[in-house]
Amino acid sequence: MFQIILKTPGAQGQKINLPDGAFMVGADAGNHLCLNAPGVSRVHCRLTVRGTKLFVQDLNSSNGTFCNQNPVSSQEPVQVPPGAVLLIGSVQIEAVGTEKTEAPAAPKTPAPEPVLNEEERRLAASVQQAKNSSESDSVPVLAVSGIPAAARPMVQEIKKQAHAELLNRLNLKRLAMGEVTEEHLEEKAKKVIHEILLDLSIPLPPGVTREKIEKELYYEAIGLGPLETLIAMSTITEIMVNGPDHIYVEHKGVLYRTDMAFADNSQVMAAIERIVSPLGRRIDESSPMVDARLKDGSRVNAIIPPLSLVGPSITIRKFSKDPLKVSDLVSFGSITEDIAAFLDACVKLRKNIVISGGTGSGKTTLLNILSSFLPNRERIVTIEDAAELQLRQEHVVRLESRPPNIEGKGEVAIRDLVKNALRMRPDRIVIGECHGGEALDMLQAMNTGHDGSLTTIHANTPRDCLSRLETLVLMAGFDLPLRAIREQIASAISIIVQINREKDGSRKVTCVSEIVKMEGDIITMQDLFVYKQTGWSEDGKMIGEHVPTGSIPTFTEDFKRAGLPLDLLMFQPKGGSF
């Protein structure tokens, strides 16, 4: 806290404590410090507190701002030393300095241990064991099921026989279609599976209990098989099934192979059917690829033979049950508070923002977080291939594309939804990802009053993002000159946020760039923030920091007109000046 004493004519001095941040000072009621006194302009100056320092900048006021009788510049902030007196019209502000208050030291209490279930405890122990393994070139194995690798072939044989007997004794499909409650269906399946395993004469291999096999059989009969256990684990972010016997996961950015497996290819197909059928989608030899989602919004891709030579393949990108917040990304080191504050202000200022990054870099997660900055009072239309955005606003219309039916008809593409969204009176349009001709319609919408739109694009750098946008616009089928396309891009898009997945598995915003203008046939850009790596830690983690480049956005006046306080010192390089 930086303490000041406010002295207005005819009144006693008032002590005010200012926390870190920027504070607008003027006669208007919308200012942080409203000074209703002679000589004070509507928006007079800005006070900025950074740690133990106070800065002041005049905002082109009528009578000027003075520090110790010296005029304050309107071009750049001026530091106010403790004891100095600011003169704002007829009002005096005395800078006292940092308020020194010693809070009693809080007793150190150990952080509570996270509550883990049996599978998560086994997973944590297996991860630690995999880290200690000397075989660095091989994919480490996570012991999730608790069934030894040597016993897995015998377990698979037991499951195949049990499945055949289960079909004879229990018609699950007929029960599911009849007037049978879900609880009754589950109890019936558990009972029959238990009886089948008791009747089987095959001896159980060492280290395998009947309860473990019953659990796997039950999940394959009623649910998604081994995926049920993996989906329930919050620390697993990606699940990859390469046929029935090879199931991989991503745990904290590192790839592992699990000791879990399906009984056979038919059980993998059954799991895929249970995922896509409720969504009205299909997968068969005539349509061997499908995109879908789980109930929690997790993204699913499945591809089957004859396209997949290893058997049915499933890729699930899990979404957190509790959506990540800005504070989470700051704690992860993916972004800084200054960058978050700048992007928050840009969203509120209705600047068009594109998030660029590679596969699995965290584009959708960052889009979710930027979407949380959208005002609750606006009408938002989201357009996606598979609905996975998790917006918390009240007035949201969610649109999802549709693939063609078995006759090849009925397809509704992203581009069709973008055109339709323009007739729905949207305040904001959020497109999950641009990967085709819809890029042209998006740019036209941004240039015709639908500003404040958000989308993502696959690209490795901000400059590559512009090149990919040009390619996507050409995919719309119009023979447009390249200069016309670039002019559309330069006038429509304001900010490009580049996010990358690094070698250590972490996701980081590596660059925040502003599109400035056209110079000839080239779109000029300036980087506002970049991530600079300084080395590697002993445990293989990247070391670095996000730093401002010293460039200031060209639309800072827009922040002033909108009444959005933005501390320009966030763009100042460390140890430097503007």
C-alpha positions in Angstrom: 0.0 0.0 0.0 1.2 3.5 -0.9 -0.2 6.2 1.4 -1.2 9.7 0.2 -2.8 12.6 1.9 -5.6 14.3 -0.1 -6.1 18.0 0.7 -9.1 19.8 -0.9 -9.9 23.5 -0.3 -11.8 24.1 2.9 -11.4 20.5 4.2 -9.0 18.5 6.4 -6.4 16.3 4.9 -7.6 12.7 4.1 -5.3 9.8 4.3 -5.8 7.3 1.5 -4.0 3.9 0.9 -3.5 2.9 -2.7 -2.8 -0.7 -3.6 -0.8 -1.7 -6.7 -2.5 -0.6 -9.8 -3.6 2.4 -11.9 -6.0 5.0 -10.6 -7.8 7.6 -12.7 -8.1 11.1 -11.1 -10.6 13.8 -12.2 -13.8 15.6 -11.7 -16.1 12.9 -13.3 -17.8 10.5 -11.0 -16.4 7.5 -13.0 -12.8 8.2 -11.8 -11.2 6.3 -9.0 -10.4 9.5 -7.2 -13.3 12.0 -7.8 -12.1 15.5 -7.1 -14.9 18.0 -7.3 -12.9 21.1 -7.0 -12.0 24.2 -9.1 -9.4 23.7 -11.8 -9.8 19.9 -12.0 -10.5 18.5 -15.5 -13.1 15.7 -16.1 -10.2 13.2 -16.5 -7.2 15.0 -15.2 -4.3 12.5 -14.5 -3.4 8.9 -13.7 -1.7 7.7 -10.5 0.1 4.3 -10.7 1.4 2.3 -7.7 4.1 -0.3 -8.5 5.4 -1.8 -5.2 7.0 1.0 -3.2 6.9 3.6 -6.0 4.2 6.1 -7.1 4.0 7.5 -10.6 1.9 10.2 -12.1 1.0 11.1 -15.7 -1.0 14.0 -16.9 -3.9 13.1 -19.3 -3.9 16.4 -21.3 -5.8 18.3 -18.6 -6.8 21.9 -19.0 -4.7 23.3 -16.2 -1.9 20.7 -16.1 -0.5 18.6 -13.3 2.4 19.7 -11.1 4.9 17.7 -8.9 6.7 20.1 -6.5 5.7 22.9 -8.8 7.2 21.2 -11.9 4.8 20.4 -14.8 4.1 16.7 -15.3 4.5 15.3 -18.8 1.5 13.8 -20.7 3.9 11.6 -22.7 5.2 9.3 -20.0 4.8 8.6 -16.3 6.9 10.6 -13.7 7.9 9.1 -10.4 6.7 10.9 -7.3 9.2 10.6 -4.4 7.9 10.4 -0.8 7.3 13.9 0.6 6.6 15.4 -2.8 3.3 17.4 -3.3 1.2 17.0 -6.4 -1.0 20.0 -7.5 -4.1 19.0 -9.4 -6.2 22.2 -10.0 -6.8 23.5 -6.5 -6.3 20.1 -4.9 -3.0 19.0 -3.2 -1.9 15.4 -2.9 1.1 14.7 -0.6 3.0 11.5 -1.2 3.7 9.9 2.2 5.2 6.5 1.0 4.7 2.8 1.6 2.5 2.1 4.6 4.5 0.0 7.0 2.4 -2.5 8.9 3.8 -5.6 10.4 1.3 -8.3 10.4 1.7 -11.1 12.9 3.4 -14.1 11.4 0.9 -16.8 10.7 1.7 -20.2 12.2 3.1 -22.5 9.6 0.7 -25.4 9.1 1.4 -28.3 6.8 -0.6 -28.3 3.6 -3.3 -30.9 3.7 -2.6 -34.1 1.8 -4.8 -34.5 -1.3 -7.4 -37.2 -0.9 -6.7 -39.9 -3.5 -8.6 -43.1 -4.4 -7.0 -46.4 -4.8 -6.3 -46.0 -8.5 -4.9 -42.5 -8.1 -2.6 -43.7 -5.2 -1.4 -46.5 -7.4 -0.9 -44.1 -10.3 1.2 -41.7 -8.2 3.4 -44.5 -7.0 3.8 -45.9 -10.5 4.7 -42.4 -11.8 7.4 -42.1 -9.2 8.7 -45.6 -10.1 8.7 -44.7 -13.8 10.7 -41.5 -13.1 13.3 -43.6 -11.2 13.6 -46.1 -14.1 16.9 -46.1 -15.9 15.3 -47.0 -19.3 15.0 -43.5 -20.5 14.4 -44.5 -24.2 11.4 -46.7 -23.5 7.9 -45.6 -22.7 7.4 -46.0 -18.9 4.4 -48.2 -17.8 1.9 -47.0 -15.3 0.3 -49.7 -13.1 -3.3 -48.5 -13.0 -5.2 -51.8 -13.0 -2.8 -53.6 -10.7 -2.7 -56.6 -13.0 0.9 -57.8 -13.7 2.0 -57.7 -17.3 2.8 -61.4 -17.3 -0.7 -62.2 -16.2 -2.5 -59.9 -18.7 -2.7 -62.6 -21.6 -4.4 -65.0 -19.2 -6.8 -62.3 -17.9 -7.7 -61.4 -21.5 -8.6 -65.1 -22.2 -10.7 -65.2 -19.1 -12.5 -62.0 -20.1 -13.2 -63.3 -23.7 -14.8 -66.5 -22.3 -16.8 -64.5 -19.8 -18.0 -62.1 -22.4 -19.3 -65.0 -24.6 -21.2 -66.4 -21.6 -22.5 -63.0 -20.6 -24.1 -62.6 -24.0 -25.9 -66.0 -23.6 -27.2 -65.2 -20.1 -27.9 -61.5 -20.3 -29.2 -59.4 -23.3 -28.0 -56.0 -22.2 -29.3 -54.2 -25.2 -32.8 -55.6 -24.8 -32.8 -54.7 -21.1 -31.5 -51.2 -21.9 -34.3 -50.6 -24.4 -37.0 -52.0 -22.1 -38.5 -50.3 -19.1 -35.6 -51.2 -16.8 -34.0 -48.6 -14.6 -30.3 -47.9 -14.8 -29.8 -49.1 -11.2 -31.5 -52.4 -11.9 -29.5 -52.9 -15.1 -26.2 -52.4 -13.2 -27.2 -54.7 -10.4 -28.2 -57.4 -12.9 -24.9 -57.1 -14.8 -22.9 -57.3 -11.6 -24.7 -60.4 -10.4 -24.4 -62.3 -13.7 -20.7 -61.4 -14.1 -20.0 -62.6 -10.6 -21.8 -65.9 -11.3 -19.9 -66.4 -14.6 -16.5 -66.0 -13.0 -17.4 -68.4 -10.2 -18.4 -71.0 -12.8 -15.3 -70.6 -15.0 -12.8 -73.4 -14.4 -9.8 -71.4 -15.5 -7.4 -70.7 -12.5 -6.6 -67.1 -11.8 -2.9 -66.2 -12.4 -0.8 -65.0 -9.5 -1.4 -61.4 -8.4 -4.9 -61.2 -9.9 -8.0 -61.3 -7.9 -11.5 -62.1 -9.1 -12.7 -58.6 -8.0 -10.3 -57.0 -10.4 -11.5 -59.0 -13.3 -15.1 -58.5 -12.3 -14.5 -54.7 -12.3 -13.0 -54.7 -15.8 -15.8 -57.0 -17.1 -18.5 -54.8 -15.6 -17.1 -51.6 -17.1 -16.9 -53.2 -20.6 -20.4 -54.6 -20.3 -22.1 -51.4 -19.1 -19.6 -48.5 -19.6 -16.5 -47.6 -21.6 -14.3 -50.4 -20.3 -10.8 -49.4 -19.0 -11.6 -45.8 -20.1 -14.0 -45.5 -17.1 -11.1 -45.7 -14.6 -8.8 -43.4 -16.7 -11.5 -40.7 -17.2 -12.2 -40.6 -13.5 -8.5 -39.7 -12.8 -8.1 -35.9 -12.6 -4.3 -36.0 -13.2 -4.7 -37.7 -16.6 -5.2 -35.2 -19.5 -5.2 -37.4 -22.6 -6.1 -41.0 -23.2 -4.9 -42.9 -26.4 -6.2 -46.4 -27.3 -4.2 -48.1 -30.1 -6.2 -51.3 -30.4 -7.4 -53.4 -27.4 -4.0 -54.1 -25.9 -2.2 -50.7 -26.0 -3.6 -47.9 -23.9 -1.5 -44.8 -23.4 -2.1 -41.7 -21.3 -0.6 -38.3 -20.8 0.1 -37.5 -17.1 1.3 -34.0 -16.4 2.6 -33.5 -19.9 4.5 -36.9 -20.0 3.4 -39.9 -22.1 3.0 -43.3 -20.3 1.7 -46.7 -21.3 -0.8 -48.3 -18.9 -1.2 -51.9 -17.9 -4.9 -51.8 -18.8 -6.5 -53.4 -21.9 -9.8 -54.2 -23.5 -10.9 -57.9 -24.0 -10.8 -57.6 -27.8 -11.5 -55.4 -30.8 -15.3 -55.8 -30.4 -15.1 -54.3 -26.9 -13.3 -51.3 -28.2 -16.0 -50.9 -30.9 -18.7 -51.2 -28.2 -17.1 -48.4 -26.2 -16.9 -46.2 -29.4 -20.6 -46.9 -30.1 -21.6 -45.9 -26.6 -19.9 -42.6 -27.0 -21.2 -41.6 -30.5 -24.7 -43.1 -30.5 -26.2 -40.5 -28.0 -24.9 -37.7 -30.2 -26.6 -39.0 -33.4 -23.3 -39.8 -35.0 -22.2 -43.1 -36.5 -19.0 -45.0 -37.2 -18.8 -48.0 -39.6 -16.8 -49.1 -42.7 -18.5 -46.5 -44.9 -17.7 -43.8 -42.3 -14.7 -45.0 -40.4 -13.8 -41.7 -38.6 -15.8 -39.7 -36.1 -15.4 -36.7 -33.8 -17.6 -36.7 -30.6 -17.5 -35.6 -27.0 -18.2 -37.1 -23.6 -20.8 -35.8 -21.1 -18.2 -33.6 -19.4 -17.2 -32.0 -22.7 -14.0 -34.0 -23.3 -13.1 -34.3 -27.0 -13.2 -37.7 -28.6 -11.8 -38.9 -31.9 -12.2 -42.5 -33.1 -10.9 -44.2 -36.3 -11.5 -47.9 -37.1 -10.3 -50.5 -39.7 -9.8 -50.5 -42.6 -8.2 -47.0 -42.1 -6.6 -48.0 -38.7 -4.3 -51.0 -39.1 -3.9 -51.6 -35.4 -7.5 -52.0 -34.7 -10.1 -49.4 -33.4 -8.3 -46.4 -32.1 -9.6 -43.8 -29.7 -8.2 -40.4 -28.6 -9.8 -38.6 -25.7 -8.7 -35.1 -24.7 -10.0 -34.7 -21.2 -11.4 -31.5 -19.8 -11.1 -30.6 -16.2 -14.4 -30.9 -14.2 -13.6 -27.5 -12.8 -12.7 -25.2 -15.6 -9.3 -23.5 -15.2 -9.1 -19.9 -14.3 -6.6 -17.1 -15.0 -5.1 -17.6 -11.6 -4.4 -21.3 -12.5 -2.5 -20.3 -15.6 -0.5 -17.8 -13.6 0.4 -20.4 -11.0 1.4 -22.8 -13.8 3.7 -20.2 -15.3 1.8 -20.3 -18.6 1.0 -16.5 -18.4 1.6 -13.5 -16.2 -0.8 -11.3 -14.4 0.1 -8.4 -16.6 -0.6 -10.4 -19.8 -3.9 -11.6 -18.3 -4.9 -8.0 -17.4 -4.1 -6.8 -20.9 -6.1 -9.6 -22.6 -9.0 -9.0 -20.2 -9.0 -5.3 -21.2 -8.8 -6.2 -24.9 -11.8 -8.5 -24.6 -13.8 -5.8 -22.8 -12.7 -3.3 -25.5 -14.1 -5.7 -28.1 -10.8 -6.3 -29.9 -10.8 -9.3 -32.2 -8.4 -12.0 -30.8 -7.0 -15.1 -32.5 -5.3 -17.8 -30.4 -2.6 -19.6 -32.4 -0.9 -22.8 -31.4 -0.1 -26.4 -32.3 -2.0 -29.6 -31.5 -2.4 -30.1 -27.8 -0.9 -26.7 -26.9 -3.9 -25.5 -24.9 -5.7 -23.3 -27.4 -9.2 -24.3 -26.3 -8.3 -24.0 -22.7 -7.0 -20.4 -23.3 -10.1 -19.7 -25.4 -12.3 -20.8 -22.5 -10.4 -18.4 -20.1 -10.6 -15.5 -22.5 -14.3 -16.2 -23.0 -14.8 -15.8 -19.2 -13.9 -12.1 -19.6 -16.9 -11.6 -21.8 -19.6 -9.4 -20.2 -22.6 -11.4 -18.8 -25.1 -9.0 -20.4 -24.1 -9.7 -24.0 -25.5 -12.3 -26.4 -22.8 -14.9 -27.2 -23.0 -17.4 -30.1 -20.4 -20.2 -30.0 -19.7 -22.4 -33.1 -17.8 -25.6 -32.9 -17.2 -29.0 -34.6 -17.7 -30.8 -31.3 -19.1 -28.6 -28.5 -16.4 -28.3 -25.8 -16.3 -24.7 -24.8 -17.4 -24.1 -21.2 -18.8 -20.6 -21.1 -20.3 -19.4 -17.8 -22.4 -16.5 -19.1 -26.2 -16.6 -19.0 -27.0 -15.6 -22.6 -25.1 -18.2 -24.7 -26.3 -20.0 -27.8 -24.2 -23.1 -28.6 -24.1 -24.3 -32.3 -22.5 -27.5 -33.4 -21.7 -28.7 -36.9 -23.2 -31.9 -38.3 -21.5 -34.6 -40.5 -23.3 -36.1 -43.5 -25.6 -39.0 -43.0 -25.2 -42.5 -44.5 -26.5 -41.2 -47.8 -24.0 -38.4 -47.8 -26.6 -35.7 -47.2 -27.5 -33.4 -44.3 -24.1 -32.0 -43.6 -23.9 -28.7 -41.8 -20.4 -27.2 -41.9 -18.9 -24.6 -39.7 -19.1 -22.1 -42.5 -22.9 -22.5 -42.7 -23.2 -21.9 -39.0 -21.1 -18.8 -39.2 -23.4 -17.4 -41.9 -26.5 -18.3 -39.8 -25.0 -16.8 -36.7 -24.9 -13.4 -38.3 -28.7 -13.5 -38.5 -29.0 -14.3 -34.8 -28.2 -10.8 -33.4 -24.9 -11.8 -31.8 -22.9 -9.4 -29.6 -20.0 -11.8 -29.8 -19.1 -14.8 -32.0 -16.8 -17.4 -30.6 -15.6 -20.0 -33.1 -13.9 -23.0 -31.6 -11.4 -23.4 -34.4 -11.0 -22.0 -38.0 -9.8 -24.8 -40.3 -11.5 -24.0 -43.6 -13.4 -21.5 -45.7 -15.2 -20.2 -42.7 -12.2 -18.0 -42.1 -13.4 -15.6 -44.9 -16.9 -15.3 -43.3 -15.3 -14.8 -39.9 -13.1 -11.9 -41.2 -16.1 -10.4 -43.0 -18.1 -10.5 -39.7 -15.3 -8.9 -37.8 -15.1 -6.1 -40.4 -18.9 -5.5 -40.4 -19.7 -4.6 -36.8 -19.3 -8.0 -35.1 -16.1 -7.0 -33.3 -15.0 -8.7 -30.1 -14.9 -12.1 -31.7 -12.6 -14.9 -30.6 -11.2 -18.0 -32.4 -8.3 -20.4 -32.6 -6.0 -21.5 -35.5 -3.3 -24.1 -35.8 0.0 -22.3 -36.4 3.5 -22.3 -34.8 4.2 -18.5 -34.7 2.1 -15.3 -35.0 3.5 -14.8 -38.5 2.6 -18.3 -39.5 -0.9 -17.6 -38.2 -1.3 -14.9 -40.8 0.0 -17.1 -43.6 -2.4 -19.9 -42.5 -5.3 -17.4 -42.4 -4.6 -16.4 -46.0 -4.6 -20.1 -47.0 -7.9 -20.7 -45.2 -9.5 -17.7 -46.9 -8.5 -19.1 -50.3 -10.1 -22.4 -49.3 -13.5 -20.6 -49.4 -13.3 -21.0 -53.2 -13.0 -17.4 -54.3 -10.1 -16.2 -56.4 -9.3 -13.2 -54.2 -6.1 -11.2 -54.7 -3.6 -11.7 -51.9 -3.5 -8.0 -51.1 -7.3 -7.9 -50.6 -7.1 -10.9 -48.2 -4.3 -9.3 -46.2 -6.2 -6.0 -46.0 -9.1 -7.9 -44.6 -6.9 -9.6 -42.0 -5.1 -6.4 -41.0 -8.3 -4.5 -40.5 -10.2 -7.4 -38.7 -7.7 -8.9 -36.2 -6.1 -6.9 -33.5 -4.3 -9.4 -31.3 -2.7 -12.8 -31.9 -1.8 -14.9 -28.8 0.7 -17.6 -29.4 0.6 -20.6 -27.1 3.0 -23.6 -27.4 3.5 -26.9 -25.7 7.1 -27.1 -24.6 9.4 -30.1 -24.5 8.9 -30.5 -20.7 5.1 -30.9 -21.3 4.2 -27.4 -20.0 2.0 -25.0 -22.0 3.1 -21.4 -22.2 2.0 -18.2 -23.9 5.1 -17.5 -25.8 4.1 -14.3 -27.6 1.4 -11.7 -27.6 1.5 -9.7 -30.8 -0.5 -6.8 -32.2 -1.3 -6.4 -35.9 -0.5 -2.8 -36.6 -1.2 -1.9 -40.3 -0.4 -2.7 -43.9 2.9 -1.4 -45.4 2.8 -2.1 -49.1 1.7 -5.8 -49.4 3.1 -6.8 -45.9 1.1 -6.9 -42.7 3.2 -5.3 -40.0 3.1 -6.6 -36.4 4.7 -5.8 -33.1 5.4 -8.1 -30.2 4.1 -6.8 -26.9 5.1 -9.7 -24.6 7.4 -12.6 -25.3 8.6 -15.6 -23.3 12.4 -15.9 -22.9 13.9 -19.1 -21.8 17.0 -18.9 -19.6 17.8 -22.6 -19.1 16.7 -25.9 -17.7 16.2 -27.1 -14.1 17.7 -30.3 -12.7 14.4 -32.1 -13.1 14.1 -31.2 -16.8 11.7 -28.3 -16.4 12.1 -25.1 -18.6 13.3 -22.0 -16.8 12.4 -18.6 -18.2 10.1 -15.6 -17.8 7.6 -13.5 -19.8 9.0 -10.1 -20.5 7.5 -7.0 -22.2 9.3 -5.8 -25.3 8.8 -2.1 -24.7 6.3 -1.7 -27.5 3.0 0.0 -26.5 -0.3 -1.0 -28.2 -1.4 1.5 -30.8 -5.0 1.6 -29.3 -4.2 2.9 -25.8 -6.4 5.9 -26.5 -9.3 3.4 -26.9 -8.8 2.3 -23.3 -9.1 5.9 -22.1 -12.3 6.5 -24.0 -13.8 3.3 -22.7 -12.9 4.1 -19.1 -10.8 1.0 -18.8 -7.7 1.7 -16.6 -4.6 0.1 -18.1 -1.2 0.5 -16.5 1.1 1.3 -19.3 4.1 0.5 -17.1 3.3 -3.2 -17.7 4.8 -2.7 -21.2 8.1 -1.2 -19.9 11.1 -3.6 -20.0 12.8 -4.4 -16.7 15.5 -1.9 -16.0 14.5 0.2 -19.0 12.2 3.0 -19.9 9.9 3.9 -22.8 
